[in-house]
Each structure stands twice: as structure tokens, then as C-alpha cells.
Amino acid sequence: MSGVGFWEVDSAAAARANGRWWSENAAEYIDEHGDFLGDADFRWCPEGLREEEAGLLGDVHGLRVLEVGAGAAQCSRWLTGRGAHVLATDIAPGMVAQSAELDRRTGRRVPAVVADARALPLADASVDLAFTSFGAIAFVPDAARIHAEVARVLRPGGRWVFAVVHPVRWVFPDDPTSAGMRVLRSYFDRTPYVETDDDGAPLYAEYHRTMGDHVREVTAAGLLVDDVVEPEWQEQNRQVWGGWGPHRGRYVPGTAIFVTRRA
């Protein structure tokens, strides 16, 4: 019997399943969220915050930039328009194929490769800047490996900026309405969210980390935390995205963006 809930799951099997899920659902995902994300735009989160206004990456002109868990590389495509030399990576071949389709649609090509964020196909100290907007980190049980890999490929002083589901968001149901303003789970319960098939094999999984967990994983990789941004819901944003929406977004943070750098 298929199931949905919070329980322990085989870590390796869940990570593989997530790669398949994102690949198989890539086209549907772009159909559903493409208008909000844009073909060559850079939104950090469902709250609507754009890099153009946030400036978390700084001046990217001439820099070698890595996007981890890029999806269809909309953010990378925006950065190429600002003079960055970007490589987009994603675990899902279906997402890389969607990126190629957006290249054709926009006439702005972004090099994109299939790669596990825990084993990046790059040399040590080879990029100036790395980032991800909701990519990779939530979908592996060992996100510390992602931070370590990014630290390895960053040049000294290089930034690693990553947006994740705000840990506080984990305690609420996946309901953006007033009915979702209920605490259902302990903030400290790190049991993953799992969807399984009829045989009990994982189809999809997400892993919760507290704010402290994120900080410890980053600093263990030798990175320094410069800032943590918690975007407020933008008044003009009427988008509803899963558990994110304008009602609850006015009260509860849904995203945390960590701005870190290699010493």
C-alpha cells in the first residue's frame, strides 16, 4: 500500500528516489511554476524575493558561478545576462532537459550538467561563487557533504548562498490557509517526510534540519556564516505554492537564506 507520512527511510534509496522524482516530474513542475519563476529570472523563494533586489550574490560580472540543484537553471540564465560565467548542475536529467528547452526559448544558453551535489565534477578552488535556491539540500540525508563539496570547489573568499525551507515551517501542515496555522510537529523532530509506493519503497523524501543544524553543517565544512535572511511575504505576491501563500506568509517565515563564505 502506498503511503505518505513521517518515518525513517533507507537513506541511499530515498536519495535515488528523489533524483528520479525530480526527473520524471520536471515538465509538470515547470508547467505549474514556470510563470512565477520565469525563464530567465532569479527568485530566491516563494515569498517572491528576487536577487535583483536582494543583492545577496553581489556583483557577478566576470565571475565563475556554480548553481547547485539548478532545476531548469532560470537563476543561472538571469546571471548570464549580468556577465557571469555560470555552470548549472542538477541530479535530475529531466530538469537538465527542461533547461535546454528554456535555452532554446530564450536564446540564452546556460551550460548545464547532470551531477550529484555531493560529488561535484569540478576541480578544487575553481569557482568564485556558488548558490542554490531550494536545490539539493532538503533532498539528501547528508547535506553536510554538499557544504563540504561546495567549500572544496570555492576559491578563498568565495560565497556559498543557499535558500532552504525555513526550519520553523516544518512544524506546520502543508496548508497555506488559516487552517494551516496549527503546530502539528515538534521543531526538534527530524524524522523525514516520505512518500512510498505500494511496496513501501520510497518515491520522494525531504529532510528537516533546525537552524542550529544548518549552522553546524556549514561551519563543519570550514565556511563562515555572514548572514541569515528570512524574506517577508511580498504584498503583491498572490502565488500559492504548496504550504506557502499570502495568508500564512504574513505571519510565519517560510524560507531561510544563508549567506556564507570560504575563509
C-alpha positions in Angstrom: 0.0 0.0 0.0 1.3 3.5 -0.9 1.9 5.9 2.0 2.7 9.4 3.0 4.0 10.5 6.4 6.9 10.9 8.6 9.1 7.9 9.2 12.7 6.6 8.9 13.7 5.5 5.4 16.7 4.0 3.8 18.9 7.0 3.1 20.5 5.8 -0.1 17.2 4.6 -1.6 15.5 7.9 -0.7 18.2 10.0 -2.3 18.0 7.9 -5.5 14.2 8.2 -5.5 14.4 11.9 -5.2 16.6 12.1 -8.3 14.1 10.0 -10.2 11.1 12.0 -8.9 12.5 15.4 -10.0 13.4 14.0 -13.4 10.1 12.4 -14.0 8.1 15.4 -12.8 10.3 18.1 -14.4 8.0 19.1 -17.2 4.9 19.2 -14.9 6.8 21.3 -12.3 7.8 23.8 -15.0 4.2 23.9 -16.3 2.9 24.6 -12.8 5.5 27.1 -11.6 7.1 28.4 -14.8 5.2 31.7 -14.9 6.2 32.6 -11.4 9.9 31.5 -11.8 10.3 33.0 -15.3 12.6 31.6 -18.0 15.5 33.8 -17.1 14.6 35.3 -13.7 16.1 34.8 -10.2 13.6 34.3 -7.4 15.1 33.1 -4.1 11.8 31.8 -2.7 8.0 31.5 -2.9 7.8 34.8 -0.9 8.9 36.4 -4.2 12.3 37.9 -3.3 14.4 38.5 -6.4 18.2 38.6 -6.5 17.9 41.9 -8.3 16.5 43.5 -5.2 18.3 41.3 -2.6 21.8 41.5 -4.0 23.0 38.5 -1.9 25.5 37.4 -4.6 27.0 40.8 -5.2 28.5 41.9 -8.5 28.8 38.7 -10.6 30.3 40.2 -13.8 33.2 38.1 -14.9 32.9 35.6 -12.1 32.7 31.9 -12.4 29.5 30.8 -10.8 28.1 27.4 -9.8 24.4 26.7 -9.4 23.7 23.6 -7.3 20.3 21.8 -7.7 19.5 24.3 -10.6 16.3 22.8 -11.9 15.8 24.4 -15.3 18.5 26.9 -14.5 16.3 30.0 -14.5 18.5 31.7 -12.0 21.7 30.8 -13.9 20.2 32.2 -17.1 19.5 35.5 -15.3 23.1 35.6 -14.1 24.5 35.1 -17.6 22.7 38.3 -18.5 24.7 40.1 -15.8 28.0 38.9 -17.2 28.6 35.8 -15.1 30.1 32.5 -16.4 27.7 30.0 -15.0 27.6 26.2 -14.7 24.3 24.8 -13.7 24.1 21.3 -12.1 21.2 19.1 -11.1 20.8 15.5 -10.2 17.8 15.1 -12.5 18.3 14.5 -16.2 14.7 15.7 -16.8 15.5 19.0 -15.3 18.6 19.5 -17.4 16.4 18.7 -20.4 14.0 21.4 -19.3 16.9 23.8 -19.0 17.9 23.1 -22.6 14.3 23.8 -23.7 14.4 27.2 -21.9 17.8 27.9 -23.6 16.0 27.4 -26.9 13.1 29.5 -25.9 15.1 32.5 -24.6 18.2 32.3 -26.9 20.4 32.4 -23.8 22.4 29.2 -23.3 23.5 28.1 -19.9 25.9 25.1 -19.6 24.0 22.5 -17.6 25.2 19.0 -16.5 23.7 16.2 -14.5 25.6 15.9 -11.2 25.1 14.9 -7.6 25.7 17.9 -5.4 27.7 15.6 -3.0 30.2 14.8 -5.7 30.7 17.9 -7.9 32.5 17.4 -11.2 34.8 20.4 -10.6 38.4 21.0 -9.5 39.4 22.4 -6.1 39.1 26.2 -5.8 37.7 26.5 -9.3 34.6 28.8 -8.8 34.2 32.3 -7.3 30.6 31.9 -6.2 28.1 29.1 -5.6 24.4 29.2 -4.8 21.2 27.2 -4.7 17.5 28.3 -4.4 15.8 25.3 -2.7 18.0 22.8 -4.6 19.6 19.6 -3.3 19.9 20.3 0.5 16.5 19.2 1.6 16.5 16.1 -0.5 19.6 14.3 0.9 20.1 12.9 4.3 23.7 14.1 4.4 23.6 17.7 3.4 27.0 18.2 5.2 28.5 16.6 2.2 27.1 19.2 -0.1 28.6 22.0 2.0 31.9 20.2 2.1 31.9 19.8 -1.7 31.0 23.5 -2.3 33.7 24.5 0.1 36.1 22.4 -1.8 35.4 24.0 -5.2 35.1 27.6 -3.9 38.1 29.8 -4.1 39.2 31.5 -0.8 36.7 34.3 0.0 34.1 32.8 -2.4 30.4 32.9 -1.3 28.0 30.0 -0.9 24.5 31.3 -0.6 21.6 28.8 -0.2 17.9 29.0 0.3 16.1 26.3 2.2 12.7 25.8 3.8 12.7 27.7 7.0 13.0 25.2 9.8 10.1 26.7 11.6 7.9 25.9 8.6 8.4 22.2 9.4 6.1 22.3 12.4 3.0 23.4 10.4 0.8 21.4 8.0 1.3 21.8 4.2 -1.7 24.2 4.1 -1.3 27.9 3.3 -4.7 28.9 4.6 -5.8 29.9 8.1 -6.4 26.2 8.8 -2.7 25.7 8.4 -1.9 28.0 11.4 -1.6 25.0 13.7 1.6 23.5 15.2 1.4 19.7 14.5 5.0 18.6 14.9 7.9 19.2 17.2 10.5 21.6 15.8 13.1 19.1 17.1 11.7 16.1 15.4 14.0 15.4 12.4 12.1 12.3 11.1 11.9 12.8 7.3 8.8 13.3 5.3 8.4 10.3 3.0 6.1 9.2 0.1 6.2 5.5 -0.8 4.9 3.2 -3.4 2.6 0.2 -2.9 5.6 -2.0 -1.9 6.8 0.6 0.7 9.8 1.8 -1.4 10.5 5.5 -1.2 9.3 7.7 -4.1 10.2 11.0 -2.5 11.7 12.3 0.7 12.5 15.6 2.4 14.8 16.1 5.4 14.2 18.6 8.2 17.1 20.5 9.9 16.9 23.0 12.6 18.6 26.4 12.3 21.4 25.1 14.5 21.8 22.0 12.3 22.3 24.2 9.3 24.9 26.4 11.0 26.8 23.4 12.4 26.9 21.7 8.9 28.1 24.9 7.3 30.8 25.6 9.8 32.0 22.0 9.9 32.8 22.5 6.2 35.1 25.4 7.1 32.6 28.1 5.9 31.7 31.3 7.8 28.2 32.5 8.2 27.8 36.2 7.3 24.0 36.5 7.3 20.7 34.6 7.5 17.9 36.3 5.5 14.3 35.5 6.3 12.3 37.1 3.5 8.9 38.6 4.3 5.9 37.9 2.1 5.7 40.5 -0.7 2.3 42.2 -0.7 1.8 42.0 -4.4 2.6 38.3 -4.5 -0.7 36.2 -4.7 1.1 33.0 -5.6 0.1 29.9 -3.6 2.9 27.2 -3.7 2.2 24.1 -1.5 2.3 25.3 2.1 3.4 28.8 1.0 0.8 31.5 0.4 0.0 35.1 1.2 -2.2 34.3 4.3 0.3 32.4 6.4 3.3 34.1 4.8 2.3 37.3 6.6 2.9 35.6 10.0 5.3 32.7 9.6 8.7 32.6 7.8 8.8 30.1 5.0 12.3 30.5 3.8 15.8 30.9 5.3 18.7 32.1 3.0 22.1 31.5 4.4 24.9 33.8 3.2 28.2 32.1 3.8 31.8 32.2 2.5 35.0 30.3 2.4 37.6 31.8 4.7 
